[in-house]
Amino acid sequence: MINEGITAAAAGTWKLGGQTIHRMGFGSMRLTVNPDPAVAVRVLRRAVELGVDHIDTAAFYRSPGGILAGQAGEQARYATELIREALWPYPKELLIATKVGPGVSPTGEWEAAVTPAQLRRQVEENLRRLRVDRLDVVNLRIVKRPGHDSVAERFAALAAMRDEGLIRHLGLSNVRLDHVLEATAIAPVVCVQNSYAIDIRRDDDLVQACADRGIAFVPFFAIAGPGREDGAGENHDEAVRKVAADHGVTPHQVRLAWTLHQGRNVLAIPGTGSVEHLEENVAAGALRLGRDDLARLSPRGFR
Ligand SMILES: NC(=O)c1ccc[n+]([C@@H]2O[C@H](COP(=O)([O-])OP(=O)(O)OC[C@H]3O[C@@H](n4cnc5c(N)ncnc54)[C@H](OP(=O)(O)O)[C@@H]3O)[C@@H](O)[C@H]2O)c1
């Protein structure tokens, strides 16, 4: 199933922090893979043309040398800057969600921001690279470490920046329910972004817990699955391949559609550096899986 007139609207909508967006969005982590920035610009413009109004990014998504680990300097291409080049001035309906926590220190080393000063620097870097006065959504992306598990101090620092007008809405990433509860006691949480896919199911309960609280659940690695940063392979589970064949779609589209079937609050942000894959992904928002399909895909049970 390819595009033919299907837009992001086919996936339905969700109100994120009061703004209605399509449940089919776009993840920008893969944009810097292609050495030609014109390709990324084409992908981004096509996404918006297809009705995508939710783009996920981070100031540390850059190349060359890989998605996260690229070297800074003249050769570096940043996803945030490609977004700015392709789409600034931004359409008013476009919501750009970014994340802080992981980042690159002023001296070029990888860092997991923990202090309010580090977080502020990362927020300011996002503002500068995206050329905006206020960030739509900032997710606090944590790295779980025993003994350093509370998000309270970091989330409070972001809440202060929200009060200052630098951020409209806050979210969390790579978290458990107890982190969500800790953060919501400080300021509203509009979204939770965790890895979640047909074959990464540890957050089944969290998807529902977020739904119960009106919080969007935004899975990453919905297509890549356990391949994670290495990306999607062609080595698909038998059930996924069968459902794909029955519907005349690709296994990647089935994986994406499956996540959208896990709850109205689930928002897709598939990542790709290819216009063709982008069009396929948007089209997957129109794929309706039946009870039999879902049972085959999730033999352990489904909602
Ligand atoms: N919060 C976090 O910690 C975190 C971590 C990772 C990612 N993210 C966000 O989540 C987004 C999604 O994650 P992701 O990009 O890693 O994984 P993904 O969306 O699950 O999958 C991306 C992989 O699938 C391939 N792909 C995409 N569409 C395809 C299609 N229609 N047919 C075949 N292959 C396809 C991509 O390659 P091609 O480029 O060749 O299409 C890439 O290898 C990221 O872009 C990023 O914005 C957040």
The ligand as an SDF file (V2000), in Angstrom:
LIG
                    3D

 48 52  0  0  0  0  0  0  0  0999 V2000
   13.6850    9.5220   23.1620 N   0  0  0  0  0  0  0  0  0  0  0  0
   14.6550    8.7520   22.7340 C   0  0  0  0  0  0  0  0  0  0  0  0
   15.5120    8.3100   23.4900 O   0  0  0  0  0  0  0  0  0  0  0  0
   14.6920    8.3730   21.2830 C   0  0  0  0  0  0  0  0  0  0  0  0
   15.5620    7.3510   20.8710 C   0  0  0  0  0  0  0  0  0  0  0  0
   15.5700    7.0040   19.5330 C   0  0  0  0  0  0  0  0  0  0  0  0
   14.7500    7.6510   18.6400 C   0  0  0  0  0  0  0  0  0  0  0  0
   13.9250    8.6620   19.0450 N   0  0  0  0  0  0  0  0  0  0  0  0
   13.0260    9.3590   18.0950 C   0  0  0  0  0  0  0  0  0  0  0  0
   12.1600    8.4020   17.5680 O   0  0  0  0  0  0  0  0  0  0  0  0
   12.1920    8.4340   16.1380 C   0  0  0  0  0  0  0  0  0  0  0  0
   11.9480    7.0310   15.6130 C   0  0  0  0  0  0  0  0  0  0  0  0
   13.0160    6.1890   15.9710 O   0  0  0  0  0  0  0  0  0  0  0  0
   14.0190    5.6010   14.8740 P   0  0  0  0  0  0  0  0  0  0  0  0
   14.0960    6.5350   13.7180 O   0  0  0  0  0  0  0  0  0  0  0  0
   15.2550    5.2300   15.5600 O   0  0  0  0  0  0  0  0  0  0  0  0
   13.3650    4.2110   14.5450 O   0  0  0  0  0  0  0  0  0  0  0  0
   12.0820    3.7210   13.6890 P   0  0  0  0  0  0  0  0  0  0  0  0
   11.2370    4.8450   13.2730 O   0  0  0  0  0  0  0  0  0  0  0  0
   11.5120    2.6140   14.4520 O   0  0  0  0  0  0  0  0  0  0  0  0
   12.7890    3.0480   12.4370 O   0  0  0  0  0  0  0  0  0  0  0  0
   13.7080    3.7110   11.6430 C   0  0  0  0  0  0  0  0  0  0  0  0
   14.3710    2.6910   10.7860 C   0  0  0  0  0  0  0  0  0  0  0  0
   13.4140    2.1020    9.9180 O   0  0  0  0  0  0  0  0  0  0  0  0
   13.7590    2.3890    8.5440 C   0  0  0  0  0  0  0  0  0  0  0  0
   12.4780    2.6990    7.8960 N   0  0  0  0  0  0  0  0  0  0  0  0
   11.6370    3.7160    8.1840 C   0  0  0  0  0  0  0  0  0  0  0  0
   10.5320    3.6460    7.4090 N   0  0  0  0  0  0  0  0  0  0  0  0
   10.7020    2.5390    6.6230 C   0  0  0  0  0  0  0  0  0  0  0  0
    9.9120    1.9670    5.6230 C   0  0  0  0  0  0  0  0  0  0  0  0
    8.7100    2.4660    5.2650 N   0  0  0  0  0  0  0  0  0  0  0  0
   10.3670    0.8410    5.0050 N   0  0  0  0  0  0  0  0  0  0  0  0
   11.5560    0.3080    5.3450 C   0  0  0  0  0  0  0  0  0  0  0  0
   12.3580    0.8240    6.3020 N   0  0  0  0  0  0  0  0  0  0  0  0
   11.9230    1.9450    6.9400 C   0  0  0  0  0  0  0  0  0  0  0  0
   14.7220    3.5260    8.5970 C   0  0  0  0  0  0  0  0  0  0  0  0
   15.6230    3.4930    7.5130 O   0  0  0  0  0  0  0  0  0  0  0  0
   15.5290    4.5590    6.2990 P   0  0  0  0  0  0  0  0  0  0  0  0
   16.0890    5.8430    6.7920 O   0  0  0  0  0  0  0  0  0  0  0  0
   16.3350    3.9000    5.2400 O   0  0  0  0  0  0  0  0  0  0  0  0
   14.0840    4.6700    5.9260 O   0  0  0  0  0  0  0  0  0  0  0  0
   15.4580    3.2280    9.8950 C   0  0  0  0  0  0  0  0  0  0  0  0
   16.4050    2.2080    9.7030 O   0  0  0  0  0  0  0  0  0  0  0  0
   13.5840    8.9860   15.8350 C   0  0  0  0  0  0  0  0  0  0  0  0
   13.6830    9.4730   14.5170 O   0  0  0  0  0  0  0  0  0  0  0  0
   13.7370   10.0050   16.9100 C   0  0  0  0  0  0  0  0  0  0  0  0
   13.0910   11.2230   16.5250 O   0  0  0  0  0  0  0  0  0  0  0  0
   13.8750    9.0140   20.3680 C   0  0  0  0  0  0  0  0  0  0  0  0
  1  2  1  0
  2  3  2  0
  2  4  1  0
  4  5  1  0
  4 48  2  0
  5  6  2  0
  6  7  1  0
  7  8  2  0
  8  9  1  0
  8 48  1  0
  9 10  1  0
  9 46  1  0
 10 11  1  0
 11 12  1  0
 11 44  1  0
 12 13  1  0
 13 14  1  0
 14 15  2  0
 14 16  1  0
 14 17  1  0
 17 18  1  0
 18 19  2  0
 18 20  1  0
 18 21  1  0
 21 22  1  0
 22 23  1  0
 23 24  1  0
 23 42  1  0
 24 25  1  0
 25 26  1  0
 25 36  1  0
 26 27  1  0
 26 35  1  0
 27 28  2  0
 28 29  1  0
 29 30  1  0
 29 35  2  0
 30 31  1  0
 30 32  2  0
 32 33  1  0
 33 34  2  0
 34 35  1  0
 36 37  1  0
 36 42  1  0
 37 38  1  0
 38 39  2  0
 38 40  1  0
 38 41  1  0
 42 43  1  0
 44 45  1  0
 44 46  1  0
 46 47  1  0
M  CHG  2   8   1  16  -1
M  END
$$$$
